[in-house]
Amino acid sequence: MPRILAIDLGSKRTGLAVTDPLQLVANPLETIPTQDLLPFLKKYTSSEEIEAIVLGLPRNLQGEATQMTKPVYDLKANLESEFPAISIHLMDERFTSKMAMQSMISMGSKKKDRREKSGNLDKISATIILQSFLSQK
């Protein structure tokens, strides 16, 4: 069964998460430099069957666009062009970074490790976006 991939787009780093083959559980995949996203996706989709891509859609507390909303819409259009056989979905990502930080704390991540923001936060945020998508599916 094909997998579903989630993307938490950032200006510098992008977090990725993917489902298991049965599309039941979301798992962190990788954090990559944003500039490497399309080459990474081309390589990944050549070795893994992907049914859908879920993009985290940034909104502020009032539901309005943020500075990252336009780049997400641009990425959506680019992905639809590059991967016409894969459906692209948008998922509200409000509070995912906060939830990801809380997850890191509850998993026992040390304060120093959380402060370094090595990319764990980004891929955990992508995982939360993906799990939310799976819950609504």
QUIQUIWO-V720614 format. One record per residue. RES is the residue in three letters. PHI is phi in degrees with one decimal (999 if undefined). PSI is psi as a letter, one per 20 degrees, with the letter a starting at -180 (NA if undefined). Layout:
RES_PHI_PSI / RES_PHI_PSI
This chain:
MET_999_p / PRO_-69.3_q / ARG_-96.9_r / ILE_-116.6_p / LEU_-111.8_q / ALA_-117.9_q / ILE_-128.1_p / ASP_-108.0_n / LEU_-72.8_p / GLY_-127.4_r / SER_-69.2_h / LYS_-111.7_g / ARG_-123.1_q / THR_-128.6_p / GLY_-92.2_q / LEU_-126.7_q / ALA_-139.5_q / VAL_-144.8_q / THR_-83.2_r / ASP_-73.0_r / PRO_-59.7_h / LEU_-87.0_i / GLN_59.2_k / LEU_-101.9_h / VAL_-128.0_p / ALA_-91.9_p / ASN_-128.9_q / PRO_-60.3_q / LEU_-110.3_f / GLU_-166.0_q / THR_-121.1_p / ILE_-129.1_q / PRO_-61.8_p / THR_-55.5_h / GLN_-63.7_i / ASP_-96.5_j / LEU_-62.0_g / LEU_-63.1_g / PRO_-59.9_h / PHE_-61.7_g / LEU_-64.1_h / LYS_-62.4_g / LYS_-67.0_g / TYR_-64.3_g / THR_-71.6_i / SER_-78.7_h / SER_-110.2_i / GLU_-126.7_p / GLU_-82.0_p / ILE_-115.5_p / GLU_-86.8_h / ALA_-151.8_q / ILE_-122.3_p / VAL_-111.1_p / LEU_-102.1_p / GLY_-70.1_p / LEU_-101.9_o / PRO_-72.1_p / ARG_-141.3_q / ASN_-84.0_a / LEU_-60.5_h / GLN_-86.7_j / GLY_84.4_j / GLU_-91.7_r / ALA_-62.8_q / THR_-114.4_a / GLN_-67.1_h / MET_-94.1_i / THR_-66.3_g / LYS_-61.7_g / PRO_-58.3_h / VAL_-68.4_g / TYR_-64.0_h / ASP_-62.6_g / LEU_-64.2_g / LYS_-57.4_g / ALA_-62.1_g / ASN_-64.7_g / LEU_-65.2_h / GLU_-62.6_h / SER_-75.3_g / GLU_-73.2_h / PHE_-128.1_m / PRO_-62.9_h / ALA_-84.6_i / ILE_-105.2_p / SER_-77.5_q / ILE_-114.6_p / HIS_-121.9_q / LEU_-108.0_p / MET_-135.1_p / ASP_-54.1_p / GLU_-111.9_j / ARG_-56.8_p / PHE_74.0_i / THR_-66.2_h / SER_-65.0_g / LYS_-66.1_g / MET_-64.9_h / ALA_-64.7_g / MET_-63.0_g / GLN_-62.3_h / SER_-63.3_g / MET_-62.7_g / ILE_-65.8_g / SER_-68.8_h / MET_-83.9_i / GLY_88.9_j / SER_-63.8_p / LYS_-70.0_q / LYS_-56.4_g / LYS_-61.9_g / ASP_-66.3_h / ARG_-68.2_h / ARG_-66.4_h / GLU_-69.7_h / LYS_44.3_m / SER_-73.1_j / GLY_110.2_i / ASN_-59.3_g / LEU_-60.2_h / ASP_-66.7_g / LYS_-75.8_h / ILE_-70.6_h / SER_-61.1_g / ALA_-61.7_h / THR_-65.1_g / ILE_-66.1_g / ILE_-58.8_g / LEU_-66.1_g / GLN_-65.0_h / SER_-64.4_g / PHE_-61.1_g / LEU_-62.8_h / SER_-66.7_h / GLN_-84.0_i / LYS_-69.9_NA
